[in-house]
Every structure is written in structure tokens, then in C-alpha cells.
């Protein structure tokens, strides 16, 4: 059976030139490919997990909008919830239309790792890079988080960070329905069991930011 460290090296060798052609830099140790953009960065992250039936892979696509994440670091939740490693939108591959659940095909050999690399390339060519391009504009993620909440729920695991990011984007994008969105996201937080410090921080933060001037 192939082991994790070796499998990462094999997978990286298969993907390095392809990802460089797409202007994504990465390394074999964490299989985190990043392309710097004028808004932050676009990323593809592959994680691995050793299981009894072989090594399992998961593929995530992410977009970091620097302005949103800096706002959350300055005005959002305290601590390490938002950092240089945080992403405004992070989606697992199989949640996309036409997506691939890579962990369904555990690899035991170098040949099987190579086959997963080919599946990854086909997925990125058909679906992955289109998705990253579709949401490179902040207003596109704002519409997803604040208007198409059903799709957003399918793409993301709803958590309190979703609500904070959605409201930060509502402010940055000068949405006229700010008050309605604040009430909606607060209700969603409460209905999912969030309370105490999180709700209090949400209320204080976005009541204050409502009157904050965005240049």
C-alpha cells in the first residue's frame, strides 16, 4: 500500500506542470496550490487521509477576497477565526454540479494515484476553473451568500462565519437591503443553535458597521 508522504510526492509530480501552466504555485508537502490575484488569491487544496482501503483524497476550491477577510479580522470575531489562511468561499469538489468525489476512489498504488491525478485534471478543466472564475468578483459571492442561500447552503457547511462574511460583503457592496439581511442572517444563526457570545458579537458588529463609511 502506498503511504501518504510518498503519495503526495507522486500526485504533485503529476500535477506540477499542469498547475504551473494555470499559474498556480504549490508544493508536495501540503498540496495547496495558490494563484495570487488582484483581490487576494484563488486556491486549490488537496487533502489526504490514510484509511484501511487505501489513501483517500479530498479536493477543495477556495477564493480569498482580502478586503472581506481584513474586515472580519478587524471588526468580526476575535481570535484566530480570520487569518492569512482564511477563505471567503471554500467548496468541496463534489458539491459542485459535475463535481467529483475523489475520496470515493481510494488509492493503494502509484498507478491509482496517477489515475486520480488524471481525474483531477479533467474535473478542473471541465468544472473547477470555471467555478473559480465565476466567483472571482466579490459581488458574485455577495449574490451567492445574500440572495441564493439555497445554493450557498449546498456549497458551504452553514456556520457562524458564513453569516459574518455575508454581512461584511453586504456592507462592502453597499447593499440597500442591509437591515433585511442582518435580520435574516441573525435568525439563521439562532435557528441553528448559535447564541451567547456569537449572537451578541453579530448584533454589535453589524449594528455599528451599518453607520460605517466605506470608501
N, C-alpha and C positions, 0 to 999 in steps of 0.2 A: 504493500500500500504506500502511496506517495504521501509524504508528510508536508505539513503546512509551509514551512520555510522554503523547501525546495519547490513546492507547487507555485508559490508566489513568484519565485525567480523564473520558472518556466512560463507562467502566464505573462509576466512582464516582458519577457523576450518576444513573445508572440505579438504583444500589443504596442510595444515601444514606438516603432516606426509609424504605425497607424495613428497613434495618438499625437505624435510629434507633427505629423502631416496636418492634423486638425488644430495644431498649435496648443496642445495640452502637454504640460510637463509633469512628470511624476517620478516615482522610484519604486523599486521592487519590495521595499520593506513594508510599506503600508498600502500600495496600490491606490493611491489617491492622486488623481490627475487633475491639474488645475490650469485654467486659462485666464489670465488677467484681462479685465475689461475696463471700459471707462466708467462703469458703475460699481465695480467691485471685482467679483470673479465668478466664473462658471466652472463647475466641478463634476467629475465622475469618480465615485468611490466604490471600490470593490472590497467587500469584507469576506473573510474565510472562517470556517468553523470545522474542526475535526469531529467527525461522527463515526459511528460503528460501520456504516455502509460506505464510508469514503469522505472526502473533503467536500464541504458544501460552500457554495458561493452566493453572495447577495450583491446586487448592483444598485447603487443609489445615484440619482442625478440631483445636483444642487445648484442654486443661484444665490449668491450673496450680494445684496444691494447695500453698499457701505453706509449710505445715509440712514436707512432704516435701522441697521444694526447699531450704528453710533447713537442714534436717538434712544434706542432701547437701553444701551449701556448707560446713557446719561440720565434718562428720565424713567426708565422702566423698572423692572425688578432688580433689587440689589444682589450683590454676589457675582457668581460666575455664570449666570444664565445666558448672558450675551458676551461674546468674546470674539477674538480674531478668527476663531474656528466656527462661529455660528453661521447658519444659512437662513435666508429669508424664506426660501422654499426648498424643501428636500423631499424627494419622492422615490419610493422603491419601484424598481423596474416593472414588476408585474401589476402595478396599479394603473399603468398607462394602457390606453387602447392599443392592442397589438404588442403589449409588453411581454417579457419572457421571465418566468420564474426560474432563475438559474439554479436555485437550491433544490429543484426537483430532480436534477441530474447530478448526483454526487460523483466525484471523480476519484478513481483509485490509481490511475496510471498517468504518465506524461502524455500519452496519446489522448486520453479522455480530457485532460486539462487543455490540450490543443483544440479539441472539438468544442469545448466551452468557449475558448477564445474566439473561434470562428462564429459561434452563435452570438457572442457579444458584439462582434463587428457588424454582423448582419442586423442585429437589433438597433445598434447606434445609427447605422446608415438609414434604416427604414423609419425609426421612431425616435430614438434618443436625442439626436442633434436637432431634430425638428422641434421637440419639446423645449430644449434649452433655448432655442432661438425664439420660440413663441413667447416665452416669459422673460426675455431679457429686458423689456421695458417695464419699469415699475408700475405703470398704470395697468398693465396686463395682469400682474399679480394682484393689484388692488381690486380689479374687477373679479378675479377668481375668489379672493378672500371675502369680499364685501357684497358681491352680487350673486355669484354662482356657488353658494355654500354647499349645495348637494355634491357637486363635482369636487369642491375643495375637501369635503369630508371623505370622499373616496381616495383622494390623492394623499391626504395627510391624516395622521392619527390626531384627532382633536385633543388639544391640551391647552393649558392657560397661555402658553407662548403664542399660540395661534391668535387668540383674542388680542393680545398686546400688539402683535405685529400688524394685525388687521387695522387696529385703531391708529397706530403710528402712520400707516400708509394713508388712512383716511385724512389725517391732518396734513401730511406732506403733499398729498394730491389735491388739497383744497376742496374736499367733498362737501357739498351743501347739506347732505343728509347725515352729518356728523352725529347729531343728537340721537337720531333714529338708530344708527349703527352702534353707538355706545350702549343704548338700552338693549339692543338685540344681542350683542356680544356679552353683556353682563348677565342677561337671562340665560344664555347658553352656558356660561361658566357656572352659574348657580344650579342649573338643571343637571349638570354633570358632577355635582358634588363639591365644587370648589367653594371655599368660604374663608372666613377669617382674614389672615394677612393678605392673601391673594386678591380677594374681592375689595378689601379696603385700599390696597395699593392701586388696583384698577380704577376705582372711583376717584381717588385723589389725583392720580396721574393725569387721567384724561379730562377731568373737570378743569384742571389747571391748564392743560395744553390747549384746551378749546380757545383760550384767550391769548395763546402764544402766537406771535407773528412769525410766519415762515417766509423767508426771503425768496 
